Amino acid sequence: MELPDNLLTALPVLILIVTLLFLMSHPLEHNAEESRTAKPYTFWGHPKKFFLEKLLSLIFPHVVPFHKLCNPLSHKRADYVSGEENEHKSTLREVRSRMDFFDESIMHFATCFRWNRLIKKGKREDFLVGGTVMIPRQSNILAEWGFKSAGESPRPDFGEDMPVEIEITCPASAIEGSIEYIDGGQGFQKFKMCKLEDLMLSASVPIILYYHGGGYAVGSARDSSPYFICSLSKEKSDRNNKAPPLILASVKYRLAPENPFPAGLIDCLSAGKFFLEHYSNVHICGFSAGGNFASVVGMECVRKYPGKLKR
């Protein structure tokens, strides 16, 4: 008896959800000495990897087919922005859609699950909120900051006049004033898209300016970063009994190959410039490709705004 195609597609996702629920409810301690074996290490006996890392490395490729990006793909922007369908566009679109599903479904569920556990344990009293805000894109920032001459700035057809979108995730107490929320499911509340200055973020709450990973071509601002906020809150609550509020600002920078370098860097620098000029308690971090952007933005902001960036 053959299983339906839709069931086969959803099976890895269901396995991953069950696994995450089990691991969040039954944390597995890692003991390097017990798992150490003679070299060469086996996959399951590697002393430097946690059980969760090993399990996810087996399941994740079935959810997001990164291996397809290893095939020879075109690096020409025209092959991705043209109206005609081709292998390059369909492959990249499939990987991005799978990534978006993983971020918006599985990681969103895991984030809400962990935050609700903090509420039940008395570590937090307010609900988790999030939404998209906009900041100005500084299209000439490379010339202003001495990267290149003004004549070398990117062409205007890269969307230089459009704002940069930022995904905000934080406890409700980190937003001052009244704001209208929409139910986002599982206790998560969303607010409508607005300008960042209209959101009225609390000046006393630390802001984590985050750049997502994805090889500059895939990934989204709503990846595992909201779960990162829950982990930080839990770690701080273990030491202080109560979890202090944190604001996550994840930058939705433009992706290649539709937006060639330095389009993504311009967005990341624009975000760094805006936050350091409007807020006093800012921390910069990133993952993978976003870690590269975070390094560049961090070094340049230390040079442009001495003493303002938290280290």
C-alpha positions in Angstrom: 0.0 0.0 0.0 1.5 3.3 -1.1 1.2 6.4 1.0 -0.3 9.6 -0.5 2.2 12.2 -1.7 0.9 14.9 0.6 1.4 12.6 3.6 4.9 11.7 2.5 5.7 15.5 2.3 4.3 16.3 5.7 5.8 13.3 7.5 9.3 14.8 8.1 7.6 18.0 9.4 5.4 16.0 11.8 8.5 14.0 13.0 10.4 17.3 13.6 7.5 18.9 15.6 7.2 15.8 17.8 11.0 15.7 18.3 11.1 19.4 19.3 8.3 19.0 21.8 10.0 16.0 23.3 13.4 17.8 23.6 11.8 21.0 25.1 9.9 18.9 27.7 12.8 16.5 28.4 16.1 18.4 28.1 19.0 16.0 27.3 22.3 16.7 29.0 25.4 16.4 27.0 28.3 14.5 28.4 31.4 14.6 26.2 33.3 12.0 28.2 30.6 9.4 28.0 30.1 9.9 24.3 33.8 10.1 23.4 34.9 7.2 21.2 38.1 6.4 19.4 38.9 8.4 16.2 37.6 8.6 13.6 34.3 9.6 15.4 31.1 8.0 14.3 28.1 10.3 13.5 26.3 9.5 16.7 29.4 9.2 18.9 30.9 12.6 18.1 32.0 14.2 21.4 31.5 17.8 20.3 27.9 17.5 19.1 24.7 17.5 21.1 22.0 15.0 20.4 19.6 17.7 19.1 22.2 18.8 16.5 22.6 15.2 15.3 18.9 14.6 15.1 18.1 17.9 13.3 21.0 17.3 10.8 19.2 14.2 9.7 15.7 15.6 9.5 16.3 19.1 8.2 17.5 18.2 4.7 14.1 16.5 4.1 12.3 19.7 5.1 14.5 22.2 3.3 16.3 20.7 0.2 19.5 22.7 0.4 21.3 20.0 -1.6 19.5 21.3 -4.7 21.5 24.6 -4.4 24.7 22.6 -4.8 23.8 21.9 -8.4 25.3 24.3 -11.0 23.0 27.3 -10.9 23.2 30.5 -12.8 24.7 33.6 -11.0 23.2 36.0 -13.5 20.6 38.3 -12.1 18.6 38.3 -15.4 17.9 34.6 -15.0 15.9 35.3 -11.8 14.2 38.6 -12.5 13.0 37.7 -16.0 9.4 36.9 -16.6 10.2 33.5 -18.1 10.2 30.4 -15.9 13.4 28.4 -15.7 15.2 25.8 -13.6 17.2 28.4 -11.7 14.1 30.3 -10.5 12.0 27.2 -9.7 14.9 25.7 -7.6 15.5 28.9 -5.6 11.8 29.5 -5.1 11.3 25.9 -3.8 14.1 26.3 -1.2 12.8 29.7 -0.1 9.3 28.4 0.3 10.4 25.4 2.3 12.5 27.8 4.5 9.6 30.1 5.0 7.3 27.2 6.0 9.9 26.0 8.5 10.3 29.5 10.0 6.6 30.6 10.0 5.1 27.2 11.2 7.6 25.0 13.1 9.8 27.7 14.6 6.8 29.9 15.4 5.1 27.0 17.2 8.3 26.3 19.1 8.7 29.9 20.1 5.2 30.3 21.4 5.4 26.9 23.2 8.6 28.0 25.1 7.3 31.5 25.9 4.0 30.1 27.3 6.1 27.8 29.5 7.9 30.9 30.9 4.5 32.4 31.7 3.3 29.2 33.4 6.4 29.1 35.5 5.9 32.7 36.6 9.0 34.0 34.8 7.0 36.3 32.5 3.6 37.9 32.9 3.0 39.5 29.5 2.4 37.9 26.1 4.8 37.9 23.2 4.1 40.3 20.3 5.6 41.0 16.9 5.2 42.6 13.6 6.9 44.4 10.7 8.2 48.0 10.9 9.9 50.2 8.3 12.9 52.4 8.4 14.5 54.6 5.7 16.9 52.9 3.3 20.1 55.0 3.1 21.0 54.3 -0.5 24.1 56.4 -0.5 25.5 55.1 2.8 28.5 53.4 1.2 29.7 56.7 -0.1 28.8 58.6 3.1 30.8 56.1 5.3 33.8 56.0 3.0 33.3 52.6 1.3 33.2 53.9 -2.2 32.7 57.1 -4.2 29.2 58.3 -4.9 29.5 57.5 -8.6 29.8 53.8 -7.8 26.5 53.5 -5.9 24.1 50.8 -7.0 21.7 51.4 -9.9 18.3 52.8 -8.9 16.5 49.7 -10.2 17.6 47.8 -7.1 14.8 49.4 -5.1 16.9 52.0 -3.3 13.9 54.3 -2.7 12.0 51.6 -0.8 12.2 51.3 3.0 14.0 48.5 4.9 11.6 46.2 6.7 12.4 45.0 10.3 10.7 42.2 12.1 10.1 43.1 15.7 9.6 40.4 18.4 9.3 41.4 22.1 7.2 41.1 25.2 4.2 43.4 25.3 5.7 45.4 28.1 8.5 46.6 25.9 6.1 48.7 23.8 4.9 51.9 25.4 1.5 53.4 24.7 -1.6 51.7 23.3 -1.4 49.6 20.1 -3.9 47.4 18.3 -3.1 43.7 18.1 -4.3 40.9 15.9 -4.3 37.3 17.2 -1.4 35.4 15.7 -2.3 32.1 17.3 -0.9 30.2 20.3 -0.9 33.3 22.5 1.2 35.4 20.0 -0.1 38.9 19.2 0.7 40.7 16.0 0.6 44.5 15.2 0.0 46.1 11.8 2.9 47.2 9.7 4.0 50.7 10.6 7.0 53.0 10.8 9.4 52.1 13.6 9.2 55.6 15.2 5.4 55.2 15.5 5.8 52.0 17.6 7.2 53.7 20.7 9.7 51.0 21.9 10.7 51.4 25.5 14.1 53.2 25.8 15.1 51.2 28.8 14.8 47.8 27.1 17.9 46.3 25.4 17.5 45.9 21.6 19.2 43.0 19.7 19.7 44.0 16.1 19.8 40.7 14.3 20.9 39.6 10.8 19.5 36.2 9.6 21.6 33.6 7.8 21.0 31.8 4.5 24.0 32.3 2.2 22.8 35.8 1.2 20.2 34.1 -1.1 17.7 32.4 1.2 16.4 32.7 4.7 14.0 35.3 6.3 13.9 37.8 9.1 11.5 35.4 11.0 13.8 32.4 11.2 14.8 30.9 14.6 15.6 34.3 16.0 12.3 34.7 18.0 13.1 31.4 19.7 16.5 33.0 20.5 14.7 35.6 22.5 12.9 32.9 24.5 16.2 31.2 25.2 17.8 34.4 26.4 14.8 35.2 28.6 14.9 31.8 30.2 18.7 32.0 30.8 18.3 35.4 32.5 15.2 34.3 34.5 17.2 31.3 35.9 19.6 33.9 37.4 17.2 36.7 38.3 14.0 34.7 38.9 12.2 37.1 36.5 13.0 37.3 32.8 13.8 41.0 31.9 12.3 42.2 28.6 14.3 42.1 25.4 13.5 43.5 21.9 14.6 41.6 18.9 14.9 43.6 15.6 15.6 41.2 12.8 16.5 42.9 9.5 14.8 41.8 6.3 17.7 42.6 4.0 17.5 42.1 0.2 18.6 38.7 -1.1 20.8 37.8 -4.0 20.8 37.0 -6.9 17.8 39.3 -7.6 19.5 42.0 -5.6 23.3 41.8 -6.2 25.9 43.0 -3.7 26.0 45.5 -2.1 22.2 45.7 -1.9 22.0 43.5 1.2 24.9 45.3 2.9 23.2 48.7 2.3 20.1 47.5 4.1 22.1 46.2 7.1 24.2 49.4 7.4 21.0 51.4 7.1 19.5 49.4 10.0 22.6 49.9 12.1 22.7 53.6 11.5 19.0 54.1 12.3 19.0 52.1 15.5 22.2 53.7 16.9 20.9 57.2 16.1 17.5 56.6 17.8 18.2 54.2 20.6 20.9 53.9 23.3 20.9 50.2 24.3 21.7 48.3 21.0 23.5 45.0 20.6 24.4 43.6 17.1 24.5 39.9 16.2 23.9 37.6 13.3 24.0 34.0 12.2 26.0 32.5 9.3 25.8 35.0 6.4 24.1 37.4 8.8 27.1 37.0 11.1 29.3 38.4 8.3 26.9 41.4 7.9 26.9 41.8 11.7 30.7 41.9 11.8 30.9 44.6 9.1 28.1 46.7 10.6 29.6 46.3 14.1 33.0 47.5 13.0 31.7 50.4 11.0 29.3 51.5 13.8 32.1 51.4 16.4 34.0 53.8 14.0 31.1 56.1 13.3 29.4 56.1 16.7 32.1 55.7 19.4 30.8 54.5 22.7 27.2 53.9 21.5 27.4 50.3 20.5 27.2 47.8 23.4 29.9 45.2 23.4 
